[in-house]
Each structure stands twice: as C-alpha cells, then as structure tokens.
Amino acid sequence: MEFQPTDTARLEWTGDALAIGLFEEAVELTDELVKLDEKLAGTLKELIDEVEFKGTTGSSAIARVGSHSQIRKIIIVGLGKPEELKLETLRRAAAATARLAKKEKCKTLGISFPALQDGRDATAQAIAEGIELALYQDLRFKSEPDDKGPAIERVDLLGLGGTEAAITRAHQISAGVILARELVAAPANSVTPITMAETAQSLASECGLALEILEREDCEKLGMGAFLGVALASDLPPKFIHMIYKPEGTPRRKVAIVGKGLTFDSGGLNIKAAGGIEMMKVDMGGAAATLGAAKAIGHLKPDVEVHFISAVTENMISGKAMHPGDILTASNGKTIEVNNTDAEGRLTLADALVYADKLGLDAIVDLATLTGACIIALGDDIAGLWSPDDNVAAQFATASELAGEKFWRMPLEEKYFEGLKALHADMKNTGPRPGGSITAALFLKQFVKDTPWVHLDIAGPVWTDKENGYNSAGATGFGVRTLVNWVLGDG
C-alpha cells in the first residue's frame, strides 16, 4: 500500500472512494461540499439524510456514486465536536475509513480530514498509522487467508502535500507495533526464549544495534537468582536480552526500556486453574513492546541512547521447579520468599531492573502484563502507571496522549509494603489480594536504587477479543507508540 500526500482538492480528486470527515456541527454541507455534492449528482446529501448522519465519533457510512462519476464511492466519517478533535480521533476515523474501503473492494482511497493545530505532519502521521494498523492481518498460521479480496493499493492524503517524512515516520512506528503484535499473537511453541533472542539478533542486524545475550551461566555470575528461579523448570534455556541503540555524537539522555518476557506462564506449581491458561502466550507482551520499540527507534534514529532489556524464560512445571516457600536471592542481594510461583513476572523483572539501574541512566521504564488486579481496577483498555518521580510520570502522560494509548497513574502507597514482609526473607513476592497491582509495583521498586523509574502494567490492553478502532481482534502491540514518543521527547 502506497501513501501519497497531495494538495489536490477533493473537488478534483479521482479514484475508487473519497472519504470526508464531518463534525457534529457541520453535517450541513458547506459551499465547497455543495459543489462536490453537485458533482456527485446529490449522492453526498442523500447519504447523510438516508442514514441520519450526525457526525458523532465512531460513525461512518458509504454509498455508491452514479456510473458517470470519476469517484466510484463516497465515505462519510464522524469526527465529533470540533473543539474535541484529537490525533486519536483522526487515527480511529482513518481506521474506520480503511476498513469500509477494503470491504467495498476499493483499490484507491482519498482521505479528506481537517488538519489539527498540532500541524499537518502530526495529522498525516495519525491518519497513516490508523490505516496501516487497521488493515494489518496476521496470516502466518492459516493455510489460506480468510479475506481473498483485493487490497487497497494507494491512499491519497488530500490537503497534506509535503508530509512525506511524517508518513515515513508513521510506517516505521507501525512496523514496530506490528512486530509486537506478531510476537504476542504467536503460540508458545513458536515464540520461545530462543526465538526471542533470535528476533533480537535480527533486529540488531537490521537497525545497527549493539546486542548482548546473557546465557544462564552469565546470569548465574551476576547473581540473578530471582530470574533463574523462574527458569528452573523449563527445558528451554533462559535468555537475558540487552540491545543498545546509540546515536551519532553525544546522546541528549540515556534511558532503558525493560519488558517482561514470559513466553509461556503455566503458573508453576501454583498452576493456573481458573481457565485461560491457553492465553498465557501473551505474558511476554512487555518484551514484545520492548522489541517493537527497538525496531521503530532503530529506524527513527533519535539523539537518545536507549537500552532494550528483557529477561526471557518460560514458567513451567517439572521436578526442578521452584517450590512455594523457596527463598531466592536477587542480584542486588535482596531475598525473596516465593509464596506464589504464579507471581513470576516480578521475579524476572527484579533482576532486569537491578541490571538496568547499574547502567547510569537518566530514566528506566518497565512494562509488563503483570497483574490481573490491574485489569479489575482499570478494565481492558487502560494500563496502570506507577512512579515515584512526577517528572517522568508527566512525560509518559504526554507521550501516551499523543499515541492514543490510555494509562492511569496509580498510587505507590508505601504502607501497603507491610503486606509483602516475610518472616525469613526480606520480602514475599505477593501481598494480600486487596491492592494487588500496587503491591506488585512496590515489590519492583525495591530493585531500583538510583534511577528515576516508571512501571507500566499493560495486562489489559495487550489483547482485545473484538475489533476496536485500529486494533483488530487479537494482539494490539500496546505500548510501542507511547514508548517511542517518550524516547523521541514527544512527552
């Protein structure tokens, strides 16, 4: 699919389908749209009246134009109230438009949406992201594709000439999101610690990144007892991935992205018994977003040094498995009583955070499909955010707003750490059921000593069971676009 930004007026555009964005207060046709309607033999006004189109966000309709027209179909998309227009509105409107156009077998699509105050570049990027992400299909594991119809071949962005660089940026970021989607969606017999390390090697070669893969013996030398405790029962070797992007010249700042990388989580000896174990392939959603961000940043080449880190393993069951009640020693010397082997992600993150904290960075972010408690608190669409640093938390608030990915800052209530105290160790790996996502964040906080830090619990938004905006059912690649915005300084 080719994107062409152009200053061609919609009155002059020709192709299969022309999409027009309409505000709630502007459903009545303006002078220019009256002229367009005349050119389309009244089809535009007829469509608006027939479907009682109000211009609300999420609404859309399509109609065929007469056979003598240079435009085969007309699409109208609601943009809501003008004062509430955001990049996410355009992203979702573009996704809805692309889905309609593809369903109607349109090969060429013209998009005519208003530009935001953020600028023409930001507008073009949002539209291109919405279309690319909405039309992506993961067909790797099917013998035949479900949809055998023609694909959209060209998208013209009307009134947005000169935004080629923004469209390239959208493509590079979307490629990172799609990589994360593919990693999360793949089954655990396809994505393993070994193949995750191979993916990192491929990315390092593609993007010119430095790469170090720590094997089990290397992790033992560093004292990573928490990570290796989780890995004990798996027949597959653990892999500790550390990729580095370094810009030319002196970096403006140095940061780390640390992703939870459980390629499958059985729950260990506290086996998952409540159903849903078949979905535990998604428990490496944090590591997937980390690698997706690495792909995007490796191509965008910002003036920031970025370390991409993940302690990757399976949490399995065997005679070698860690037991409930075992005491593990993390690489910073802190001891952990394992009162639940199904709270394994925080154990792997503990050693990864200690490792990152020693790199002399300006900030660390970890992201993880960490707790069901966060889903109970915030639902499927919103991720939790914890940080003791208001500045870094504010950066993420801005970065996520631009990305259209929802986060809610949660409290680091120090009093709740009482629930993690152990009789014979420094702490347990889980606390009481109330406030479970907060105590998980407090646990991680024990392994970051000197560096400003933010923790993201993405357990809800990493997967969707049904189509939602530019996310089709399945893996969403959540977090990649926010991480990229944060690294670039768009936050």
C-alpha positions in Angstrom: 0.0 0.0 0.0 1.3 3.4 -1.0 0.6 6.7 0.7 0.6 9.8 -1.4 0.3 13.2 0.4 -1.1 15.7 -2.0 -2.6 19.2 -2.2 -5.2 18.1 -4.8 -8.6 19.5 -3.9 -11.3 17.0 -3.2 -13.3 18.5 -6.0 -10.6 17.5 -8.4 -9.7 14.0 -6.9 -10.5 10.9 -8.8 -10.4 7.3 -7.6 -12.4 4.5 -6.1 -13.5 6.0 -2.8 -13.4 9.6 -1.4 -13.7 9.8 2.4 -14.8 13.1 4.1 -14.6 13.8 7.8 -17.5 15.7 9.2 -18.0 17.4 12.6 -21.2 17.2 14.6 -21.9 20.9 14.0 -21.0 20.7 10.3 -23.2 18.0 8.9 -25.0 20.6 6.8 -22.9 21.0 3.6 -20.6 23.9 3.2 -20.2 25.8 -0.1 -17.4 23.5 -1.2 -19.2 20.4 -0.2 -22.4 21.7 -2.0 -20.2 21.9 -5.2 -18.9 18.4 -4.5 -22.4 17.1 -4.0 -23.5 18.6 -7.3 -20.6 16.8 -9.0 -21.7 13.6 -7.3 -25.3 14.0 -8.5 -26.6 14.6 -5.0 -25.2 11.4 -3.5 -23.4 13.1 -0.6 -26.6 14.8 0.7 -28.7 11.8 0.1 -26.3 9.6 2.1 -26.3 12.0 5.0 -30.1 12.1 5.1 -30.6 8.4 4.5 -28.5 7.2 7.4 -29.5 10.3 9.6 -25.8 11.0 9.9 -24.9 13.2 12.9 -21.1 13.4 12.7 -20.6 11.7 16.1 -17.2 10.0 16.6 -17.2 6.4 15.5 -20.0 6.9 12.9 -19.4 6.2 9.3 -21.3 5.4 6.1 -20.6 4.6 2.4 -22.6 4.9 -0.8 -22.1 4.2 -4.4 -22.0 7.2 -6.8 -23.5 7.1 -10.3 -21.6 5.3 -13.0 -20.6 8.5 -14.8 -18.7 9.9 -11.8 -14.9 9.9 -11.5 -15.4 8.8 -7.9 -16.9 5.4 -7.5 -17.9 5.6 -3.8 -18.3 8.3 -1.2 -17.5 7.7 2.5 -18.5 10.0 5.4 -16.9 9.7 8.8 -17.9 11.4 12.0 -15.2 13.5 13.9 -17.3 14.6 16.8 -17.2 18.1 18.2 -14.6 20.4 16.6 -13.2 21.5 19.9 -12.6 17.9 21.0 -10.7 16.9 17.8 -7.5 15.0 18.7 -4.9 12.9 16.9 -6.6 9.8 18.2 -9.9 10.9 16.7 -8.2 11.1 13.3 -6.4 7.8 13.8 -9.7 6.0 14.6 -11.6 7.7 11.8 -8.9 6.7 9.3 -9.1 3.1 10.5 -12.9 3.1 10.1 -12.5 4.5 6.6 -9.9 2.0 5.5 -12.0 -0.9 6.8 -15.0 0.3 4.8 -13.0 0.9 1.7 -11.4 -2.5 1.8 -14.8 -4.2 2.4 -16.1 -2.4 -0.6 -13.1 -3.6 -2.7 -11.7 -0.1 -3.3 -8.1 -0.1 -4.6 -7.6 3.7 -4.4 -8.7 5.8 -1.4 -8.8 9.6 -1.0 -8.8 10.9 2.6 -10.0 14.5 3.3 -9.8 15.2 7.0 -9.1 18.6 8.7 -5.6 19.2 9.9 -5.1 19.6 13.7 -3.4 22.5 15.4 -0.6 20.0 16.1 0.2 20.5 12.5 -0.1 18.9 9.1 2.8 16.4 9.8 1.1 15.2 13.0 -2.2 14.9 11.2 -0.7 12.9 8.3 1.2 10.6 10.7 -2.0 9.8 12.7 -4.0 9.0 9.6 -1.3 6.8 8.1 -0.9 5.0 11.5 -4.7 4.4 11.7 -4.8 2.9 8.2 -1.7 0.7 8.4 -2.6 -0.7 11.8 -6.3 -1.3 10.9 -5.5 -3.1 7.7 -2.8 -5.4 9.1 -3.7 -9.0 9.1 -1.7 -11.8 10.7 -2.0 -14.8 8.3 1.1 -16.7 9.4 -0.7 -19.7 10.9 -3.5 -20.1 8.4 -3.3 -22.4 5.4 -5.5 -20.0 3.4 -6.4 -16.3 4.1 -9.9 -15.6 5.3 -10.1 -12.5 3.1 -9.2 -13.1 -0.5 -10.4 -9.7 -1.8 -8.2 -7.0 -3.4 -6.2 -4.9 -1.1 -6.1 -1.1 -1.0 -3.2 -0.1 -3.3 -3.0 3.7 -2.8 -4.1 6.2 -0.2 -4.1 9.9 -1.1 -4.0 12.3 1.8 -5.7 15.4 0.4 -4.6 18.8 1.6 -1.5 17.3 3.2 1.2 17.7 0.5 4.7 17.8 1.7 4.2 15.5 4.7 6.2 12.6 3.2 8.6 12.5 6.2 5.7 12.2 8.7 4.3 9.3 6.7 7.6 7.6 6.7 7.7 8.0 10.5 4.2 6.5 10.7 5.4 3.5 8.7 8.4 3.0 10.9 6.4 3.2 14.1 3.6 1.0 12.8 6.2 -1.6 11.8 7.3 -1.7 15.5 3.7 -2.1 16.6 3.2 -4.9 14.1 6.3 -6.8 15.3 5.0 -6.6 18.8 1.6 -7.9 17.7 3.1 -10.8 15.9 5.3 -11.8 18.9 2.3 -11.7 21.3 -0.1 -13.5 18.9 2.3 -16.3 18.1 1.9 -19.5 20.2 4.4 -20.6 22.8 5.7 -23.3 20.5 6.7 -20.7 18.0 7.9 -17.8 20.3 10.3 -19.2 22.8 13.2 -17.7 24.8 15.5 -19.0 21.9 13.4 -17.4 19.1 13.1 -14.1 21.1 16.9 -14.0 21.2 17.0 -14.7 17.5 14.5 -11.9 16.9 16.8 -9.6 18.9 19.7 -10.7 16.8 17.8 -10.0 13.6 16.8 -6.5 14.8 20.3 -5.7 15.9 21.5 -6.5 12.4 18.6 -4.7 10.7 18.9 -1.5 12.8 22.6 -1.3 13.6 22.1 -2.0 17.4 24.6 -3.4 19.8 23.5 -6.7 21.3 24.4 -8.9 24.2 22.6 -12.1 25.0 23.4 -13.4 28.6 23.1 -17.1 28.9 22.2 -19.0 32.1 25.9 -19.1 33.2 26.3 -15.4 32.7 23.2 -14.7 34.7 24.5 -17.0 37.5 27.7 -15.0 37.6 25.7 -11.8 38.1 23.7 -13.4 40.9 20.3 -13.3 39.1 18.7 -15.7 41.5 15.2 -14.4 41.1 15.1 -14.6 37.2 16.8 -18.0 37.2 14.4 -19.4 39.9 11.6 -18.9 37.5 13.5 -20.6 34.7 14.3 -23.7 36.7 11.5 -25.9 35.4 11.7 -25.2 31.7 13.6 -27.4 29.3 14.4 -24.3 27.2 17.3 -22.1 28.3 16.6 -18.6 29.6 17.9 -15.7 27.6 18.7 -12.3 29.0 18.5 -9.8 26.1 20.3 -6.4 26.2 20.1 -4.4 23.0 21.5 -0.8 22.8 20.8 2.0 20.3 23.4 4.7 20.4 23.1 7.9 18.3 25.9 9.6 16.5 27.5 12.1 18.7 26.7 12.7 22.4 23.2 11.5 23.4 20.8 14.0 24.8 19.9 11.5 27.5 20.2 7.8 28.3 17.2 5.6 29.1 16.2 1.9 29.4 13.0 0.1 28.4 12.6 -3.2 30.4 10.0 -5.6 29.2 8.6 -8.7 31.0 9.4 -11.7 28.8 7.5 -14.8 29.9 6.9 -16.7 26.6 4.6 -19.0 28.5 3.3 -18.9 32.1 1.8 -22.1 33.4 1.7 -20.6 36.9 4.4 -23.1 38.0 3.5 -25.3 40.9 0.7 -22.8 41.7 -0.7 -23.9 38.4 -3.3 -21.7 36.8 -6.6 -23.5 37.5 -9.2 -20.8 36.8 -9.1 -21.1 33.0 -7.4 -19.0 30.4 -4.0 -20.8 30.6 -4.1 -21.2 26.8 -3.7 -17.4 26.6 -0.5 -17.3 28.6 1.4 -16.9 25.4 0.7 -13.2 25.8 2.7 -12.9 29.0 5.7 -11.6 27.1 3.7 -8.5 25.9 6.1 -6.2 27.7 9.1 -7.8 26.0 7.2 -7.7 22.7 6.6 -4.0 23.1 10.3 -3.5 24.0 11.4 -5.2 20.8 8.8 -3.4 18.8 10.1 -0.1 20.2 13.6 -1.1 19.3 12.6 -1.7 15.7 11.0 1.7 15.4 13.7 3.6 17.3 16.4 1.8 15.3 15.0 3.3 12.1 14.0 6.7 13.5 17.5 7.3 15.0 16.8 9.9 17.7 19.6 11.6 19.7 18.8 9.4 22.7 20.7 6.3 23.9 18.2 3.5 24.6 18.8 0.2 26.3 16.3 -2.5 25.5 16.3 -5.2 28.2 14.3 -8.4 28.8 14.9 -11.4 31.0 13.1 -14.1 28.9 12.0 -17.5 30.0 9.1 -19.9 30.5 7.4 -20.6 33.8 6.9 -24.3 33.7 6.3 -27.4 35.9 8.8 -30.2 36.5 10.8 -31.9 39.2 13.2 -29.0 39.0 10.6 -26.3 39.6 10.9 -23.7 42.3 8.6 -24.5 45.2 6.2 -22.3 47.0 8.1 -21.3 50.1 11.5 -21.2 48.4 13.8 -18.3 49.1 15.5 -16.7 46.1 18.3 -14.1 46.2 18.2 -11.3 43.6 21.2 -9.7 42.0 21.1 -6.8 44.5 21.3 -9.2 47.4 17.7 -8.9 48.5 16.0 -12.2 49.5 12.5 -13.1 48.3 10.2 -15.8 49.8 8.2 -17.3 46.9 4.7 -17.6 48.3 3.2 -17.9 44.8 5.0 -19.3 41.8 2.4 -17.7 39.6 3.7 -14.2 40.5 6.8 -14.9 38.5 7.0 -11.9 36.2 8.1 -9.6 39.0 10.9 -12.0 39.8 12.3 -11.8 36.3 11.8 -8.0 36.3 13.6 -7.7 39.6 17.0 -8.8 38.2 16.4 -6.9 35.0 15.8 -3.7 36.9 18.9 -4.2 39.0 20.9 -4.7 35.8 19.4 -1.5 34.2 19.9 0.5 37.4 23.6 0.0 37.2 23.9 1.4 33.7 24.0 5.1 34.8 20.8 6.1 33.0 18.5 9.1 33.2 15.3 7.1 33.5 14.0 3.5 33.3 10.6 2.3 32.3 9.4 -1.3 32.8 6.3 -2.6 31.2 4.6 -5.9 31.9 1.5 -8.0 31.7 1.9 -8.2 35.5 -1.4 -8.4 37.4 -5.0 -9.4 37.0 -5.6 -6.9 39.7 -4.8 -4.1 37.3 -7.5 -5.4 34.9 -10.0 -5.5 37.7 -9.2 -1.9 38.6 -8.9 -0.3 35.1 -10.5 -2.7 32.7 -9.2 -3.9 29.4 -8.5 -0.6 27.7 -6.4 1.3 30.3 -3.0 0.4 31.6 -1.7 1.3 35.1 1.2 3.6 35.7 3.3 3.9 38.9 6.2 6.1 39.5 7.8 7.9 42.5 9.1 10.6 40.0 6.5 13.2 39.0 8.6 14.4 36.1 8.9 11.0 34.4 5.2 10.3 35.1 4.3 13.6 33.4 6.5 12.7 30.4 4.5 9.5 29.9 1.2 11.2 30.3 2.0 13.4 27.4 3.6 10.6 25.3 0.6 8.4 25.8 -1.9 11.2 25.0 -0.2 11.7 21.6 -0.2 7.9 21.0 -3.9 7.5 22.0 -2.9 4.7 24.4 -4.6 5.1 27.8 -2.7 5.0 31.1 -3.9 5.9 34.6 -1.4 6.9 37.3 -1.9 4.7 40.4 -0.6 5.3 43.9 2.6 3.9 45.3 1.1 3.5 48.8 4.2 2.7 50.9 2.1 1.4 53.8 1.0 -1.5 51.6 4.5 -2.9 51.6 3.7 -4.2 55.0 1.8 -7.0 53.2 5.0 -8.1 51.4 7.1 -8.5 54.6 8.3 -12.1 55.2 9.4 -13.9 58.4 12.6 -15.4 57.0 13.3 -13.2 54.0 13.4 -9.5 53.1 10.0 -9.8 51.3 7.5 -12.1 49.8 6.7 -12.0 46.1 3.0 -11.3 46.6 1.0 -9.5 49.2 -2.7 -9.6 50.2 -5.3 -9.7 47.4 -6.5 -6.1 48.0 -4.3 -3.6 46.2 -2.5 -6.4 44.3 -1.3 -4.2 41.4 0.0 -1.6 43.9 2.0 -4.2 46.0 3.4 -5.6 42.7 4.7 -2.1 41.9 6.1 -1.7 45.4 7.9 -5.0 45.0 9.6 -3.8 41.8 10.5 -0.5 43.5 12.9 -2.4 45.8 15.1 -3.2 42.8 15.6 0.4 41.5 18.0 2.3 43.7 19.3 5.4 41.9 17.4 5.9 38.6 14.1 7.7 38.0 11.7 4.9 37.2 8.1 4.3 35.9 6.3 1.0 35.9 3.5 0.2 33.4 1.1 -2.7 34.0 -0.3 -3.5 30.5 -2.2 -6.7 31.3 -5.5 -5.4 30.0 -4.8 -3.6 26.7 -2.2 -6.0 25.3 -5.0 -8.1 23.8 -8.5 -7.4 22.5 -11.2 -10.0 21.9 -13.0 -7.9 19.3 -12.2 -5.2 16.8 -11.6 -1.8 18.5 -10.6 1.2 16.4 -7.4 0.4 14.5 -6.9 -2.8 16.6 -8.3 -6.0 15.0 -9.2 -8.8 17.4 -6.0 -10.3 18.9 -2.7 -8.7 19.9 -2.6 -4.9 19.9 1.1 -4.0 20.1 0.1 -1.8 23.0 2.8 0.4 24.5 5.1 0.7 21.4 3.8 4.1 20.3 3.9 5.6 23.8 7.5 4.3 24.3 8.6 5.8 21.0 7.0 9.1 21.8 8.7 9.2 25.2 12.1 8.4 23.7 11.8 11.0 21.0 10.9 13.6 23.6 7.2 13.8 22.5 6.4 13.7 26.1 
